[in-house]
Amino acid sequence: MPPSKVPDFHKLNLRRVMVVYHPALNDARLEGEKISAYLESHGLSTACAPFSDHDFQVSVNTQKPDLMITLGGDGTLLRVGRFCAPRNLPILGVNVGRMGFLYEVHRNEWKEKLDALLTGDYRIEHRMMLDVELLNNDQSQGKWSVLNDVFVGRGELVRPIQITAHVDDYLLTSYMADGLIAATATGSTAYALAPGGPILPPDLRNILIIPVAPHLSIDRGIVLGEGVSVSISVTTTHGAVLSLDGQPSIIISDGDRVMVTASKHVLSLIRYEGPGYFYHILSKYMENNPITGNHR
């Protein structure tokens, strides 16, 4: 499905900005308040608040901002992005979290980056998203959009389950595995990377299929075109789950199907570096894992 038309943000009359921060990070709150005050000193109207799924959606609908600034880690940007993408609302992320792979701006850089924003010295990067639907006996049990990945896998018991994947109604393959990941190019450097998936540049519009701990099954990742429809079904007697962008799991039953397609919505991110910045970030994180604190 082709992406929906997105506006030219360089011609946007920037008047109102929302600043949201991770509610559990005190540093995020402090930096958010500073950013809000700085923008107001430059004549913009701002609102600054902690992120909460319900309150955030109400605030966006009420205030109708022209730009969203998020402060936190990758999880914060993923959650905010699900609300912003359908509204064509661009996001400027400021990393005050632990990983920050999705971010380009760090806490000690935001002032100069905001100055560049106000003078139009930036670009917009569009990230493909996935639409997901859970079906039970062909009846919809829920619909979602994700930026990173969809995981269908075993529940609490440490036993593999049978997972069958179809592409456009054609059988792709069956797996006996812990799970199966369907990811975007953005998600290729998230969970899909751990079981050996390929790394895709973030501007690609592909769906990546990666098995997790396959047993006597195909163990290679498969890269699909954006126009396909992927159907993932499970056969199990001991429970399975559906996880979307790492959010709390949804229990699924034997015979349930998960449908995955490219979304018409895209996530729009404010960027300052050229497209090649991705490889610089990739090299930095691969060599200096922030989890271990081994920074150079």
N, C-alpha and C positions, 0 to 999 in steps of 0.2 A: 504494500500500500504506500503510495507516495506521501511524503510529509506534507502537512498542512502549510498554507502560506504563512510565512513569518514576516513581521514588519522590518523595515530598515531602521534599526535602532540608532544609527548615526544621525538620522533626521528626527529622532524623537525629541519632543519638547519635555525635557526632564524637569518635573516639578515636585513630585511626591515620591519619597523613598521609604520603604519599610526595612527595618533592621531587626532581625530575629537571631537569637542566640540559644545555645544549648542550655537548658535550665539548670543542669548539674555542674556546669563549669563557671566558676566565679570569674576567671579571667575573661571568658567570653562576654559575660555581662558588663564588666568594666570597659572592655574595648568597644563593645556595642554602644554604650552610652557616650564614649568619646567620639565615635564615628558619627553618631546622631547629632551631637553638638557641633561637630565640624561642618557637617552638611548644612545645618541650620544657619551657621555663620556665613555661609555662602548663598543664602537666600532660598534654600530648599525647605519644603515641609517634610517632616519626618515623624515616624512612629517607631519606638523601640520596645521590644517585649520578648519574653522567653517563648520558645516554640512549644506549642501544644496542638495536636492534630485538629481538635474541634475549634478552639479559639482562633487558631491561625486562619482556618478557612473562612470563618465569619469576618475576621479583620480584613482579609484580602477582598472579599466581596463588598465590604462596606467602604473601605478606604480607596480601593482601586489604584494601587501604586503603579508607577512607571518602571520601578526597579526594585528588586529584592536583594538585600545584602544579608548573607548568612555567616554566622560565626560559630565554629565548632569543628568537628571532624567530618570524615567522609559520610558517616551515618546521618549527620544533620543535613548535609546537602542532599542526600538521597531522599530523605523524608520531605524536605521542603520542595524538592524538584517535582515530586508527584503532583503537588498542587499547582505549581507554577507552569508546567509544560502545557496543560490544556488551555491556559489563559494567555499563552505567548508572552509570559512575563519573564524577562531576562534575570539572571542571577549573577551577582558578584560574590564569590566566596572568599572569606578570610579565615585561614587555618589557625585555629587555636587548640586543635585536638592532637591526637597521637600520630595518626598515619598521614592523612592529608594528601592522598594520591590524586584526588580530583581537584585540588586547589592549585592556584598559581601564585596567590597573594598570601603572605605570611604576616603575622601580627605587627612586625616592626616595619612593614612596607606600605600600610594602607593609606597613609597621608599622601605620599607621592602618587600612588595609584588613583586615588580619588581626584587629585588635581588633573591627572591625565584624562580621567573619565569626563570631567567637567569641560574639558577642551575638545572632546571628541577623539582623543588619541587612543583608540582601542579597536578591537575587532570582536565579532560574534562567532562563537563556535557552536555548531548545532550537533547534538548527540541524539542518535536514534534511541527510541524506547520500544518496549514490547507490551502488547496487550495480552492479557491472560484471562482465560475463562475456565472455571471448574464445572464439569458436567457430571451429573448422576442420572443414569437412565435417560440421557439426552435432555435433562432438565437443568437449567443453569442454577448453580449454587453460589455464584459470585463472580464479579469481574474486577480486574485490577490493571494498573499500568506500572511497569517497573523500568528502571534505568540499567541496572546491573544484570540480574539473573533470576531465573526460576529454577528451583530445586524440587524434584520429586524423588522421594527416597524412603528408606526404612524408618520405622518409628523407634520406640524405646528398645525393643529387642535387637540384639546384635546378630541379625540374620539377614542375608541378602533377600531381595524380592525380585520378582520377574517384572521387567519393564519393557513395554513394546512401544516403539516409536514409528509413526507413519508421517510421511511428507506428502501433502496434497493427495491423501487417501491411498498412497502407495506405501507398502511396507518398507520401512528403512531397515530395521533390524530389531531383534529382541535381546535384552540384556538380562543376565543374572548378576545383580550388582547391589551395592549399598544405595545407589541413587543415580540420577541423571540430571545434568545441568543444561539448561538452554540459556545462553547468554548473548548479550550484545557485544560489540567491539569494546565498549566501555567496561563491561563486565569481564572481558578476557583477562584483565589484570587483577581481578578480584578472586572469588572462589574458584572459578574455572582454571586459574593458573596453578592452584595447588595440586590437582590430580594430573597435571602434565599437559594442559591445553595450550594452544598456540597464542601468541600475543598479537593482537590486531591493532593497527592505528585507530584512534578513537573516531575518526571521521568516516570510517567504513560503515556501510549499512548491510550488515550480515547477521545471520543467526548462527551461533556456535553451539554444537551439541557435544557434550563431554560426559562420558560415563565415570562414575566414582567407584573405585575398587571393583571392577568387573571380574567375575569368576568364570573362566572358560567362555568368555564372550569377547566381542570386538573391543579393543582397548584404545582405539584411536579416536581423536576428535574429528568432527565433520563440520565443515564450514558451508552453510547454505545461503542462498540468495535471499534478499529481503522480501521477495514477493511470495514466498511459500507459506503454507499453513502446516504447523507441526502439531501432531496429536500424540500425547504421551498417556498411556494407560498402564495400570498396575494390576498384578495378580498376586495376592497375598492373603494369608490367613492370620497374620499377626500384626497388622496395622501398618500404615504408611502416612507420610506427611507431605504437605506442600508448603514450601517456604519461598517468600517473595522479597528479594533484596535484603535477606537476613532478618526480616521481621519475625515475630512469633509465629510458630508453625500452625498450619491448619490441618486437622485430621482428615484424611481421605480414606475411602473404603475400597475393597476389592471391586474391580470393574470400573471405577471412576476414571474419567478422562480429563486431561488438562490440555486445553487448546492454546497455542502460542503463535502469535502473528506480529509482524512489524506494525507499530502504532503509527497513526497519521500525525501524532503529536511528536514534537522534538523538544529536548531540553536545551535552552539557549544560555550559554555561559559567556560572561565578559572575559576576554583574554587580552593580554598586552604583548606577549611574545608571538613570534611566527609559529606556523604549524609544527616546525621541527622541535619545538620546546618539549614535545611528548617524549622524544628519545633521550633528551637530557634528564628529564624527571625519571624516566625508566631506569637509566643507568645509575642515577643517584640512589634510588630506592633499592635496587638490586644489590648494590655494593655496600650500602649502609642501612641495614635493616633497622628501622626505628623502634621495633619491638625490643631489640637487644640493647639499644642505646649505643651501638657501635658507630657513632658519627665521626666523620673525618672533618 
